[in-house]
Amino acid sequence: MANEYAKAEGKDAENQKYFILLIMTDGDINDFERTKDEIVKASELPMSIIIIGVGDEDFTQMHMY
């Protein structure tokens, strides 16, 4: 949803906007491949993504290479 919003709002060259997406997670990702694909798509948009891990769960899936 954030990608679609940034894509739609970023089309106006004279009134361009920049977005920051904050994701707070407990480390459990239900659909890792889809999440990863959406983050890769966002890399072409005027957007930064900040991921914050909360709790003491295993966050090894959140490491991007």
N, C-alpha and C positions, 0 to 999 in steps of 0.2 A: 504494500500500500504506500509506503514512504517513497519507493522508487517512482511509482506512477504520479504521485503528487509533485515530486521534484522535477520529473520530466515535463509535466504540463506547465508548471510555473516557470521553468527555466527557458521556455521558448521565446519569451519576449526579450529581445536583445537590449532594448532601451531601459527596461525595468527588471533586469536580471536579479535573481535572489540566490542566496546560498543557504543551505540547510545543514543542520547538525542533528543526527539521529542518535539518541541515547538508548542503549539496550542494557537493561539490568537483568541479569540471569542468575539462576541458582546452579547453572552448569549442565542442566538436563535439556538437550535439544531433541525435540520429537522428530524433526525431519531435517537431518543434518545436510544432506545433499541439496535440498531446495534452499535452505538458509545460505549455504555457501554460494550457490548460483546467484541468488539475489544480491549478495554482497559484491560479487564480481560485477554484476550489471551496474550496481551503484557506483563503481569506480569510474564510470564515464559521465557521471552526473555531478552537478555542483553541490556535492554533499560530503560531509565527514561522518564517519560512524565511530562512536565511542562505546565500547563494551565494558561493562563493570560486572565483575563476579561478586555475588553476595553469598555468604555462608562458607561452609567448609567442604563442599562437594568437589568432585574431580573435574577440573577445568581443562584437561588436556585437549579436548576437542576444539576448544576456542583458540588454539594457537594456529595462526595462519602463516604459511611459508611463502 
